[in-house]
Amino acid sequence: MAKSCSYYSFVQVWAGSYNTVAVTESGEVMVCGLNNYNQMGLAEGLTFYMPVVSPDLSKRRWQGVAIGQHHAVAQVAEGVD
């Protein structure tokens, strides 16, 4: 069973036109919203109405995220790869 948002403590949150990205205290990256171009790093074409952990995005520490209408761009905390 998925944990509710009240279980998590968020330290950073970024919002775009149709999606949101949040980082928890433990470093997990949670995403929700429109994902028609795989901009959330999850299975293409699925829309997520509740925040879910993105395993791929959670593999790194993020310094900043910018979210547009149909895209997301992020900078890793260690610098640019």
N, C-alpha and C positions, 0 to 999 in steps of 0.2 A: 504494500500500500504506500502511495506517495505521501510525503510529509507536507503539511500545510506551510504556507509562507510564514506563519507566526512562529514556526520552529526555528527559522533562520534569523541571523543578525546580519544585515547588509551594511557594507562599508562604502560601497560606491554603486551608483545607479546612473545609467544613461538611457535616455528615451529618444526615440525617433518618431517618424510619422505613424508607423504601423507596428513597431516592435520596441521591446525594452530589454536591456542587458543589465544584470546586477551581479556584483561580486560579494560573496559572503565573508564573514570573519575568517572562516577556515580556508578561503581561497577558491571555493567552488564558483563557477560561473553559471548563473541561471539566466535563461532566456525565455521570452514569451512574445507572441504576436505572429504577424504574417511571415511566412517562410517560403514564399513561392519561388524565390531565386536561391534558396539554400543560404540566405544571409544570416541565419541563426546558427549555422554549423550543425544542423540536424538533417534528418531525412528530407529530401527535396519534396516540395509540394504540400507538406503538412503544416497546418496552422495550429499553434499552441495557445490556448486561451488562459491557461494557468502556467506559472513559471515552472520550468523543468531544468535539471542540471544538464549542461552540454559537456559531455566527457572530453571531447576534443579541445574545446576552449579552456577547460579546467586544467589542462596539462601545463599551462604557463601562467605567469603572473603578468597582469596587464596594467600598464601605467595610465592609459587613456583609451577611450573608445569614442568614435563619432558615428552616429547613425543617421542615415538619410531615409528617403522614402522606400527605396528598394535595395539598400546596401548598408554594410557596416564595415568600418575600417578601425583597426586597433594597433596600438604600439605596445610591444612587449616591454616589461620593466627593465630588462637587461639591455635594451637597445633594439635596433632594427636588424632582422636576420637577412 
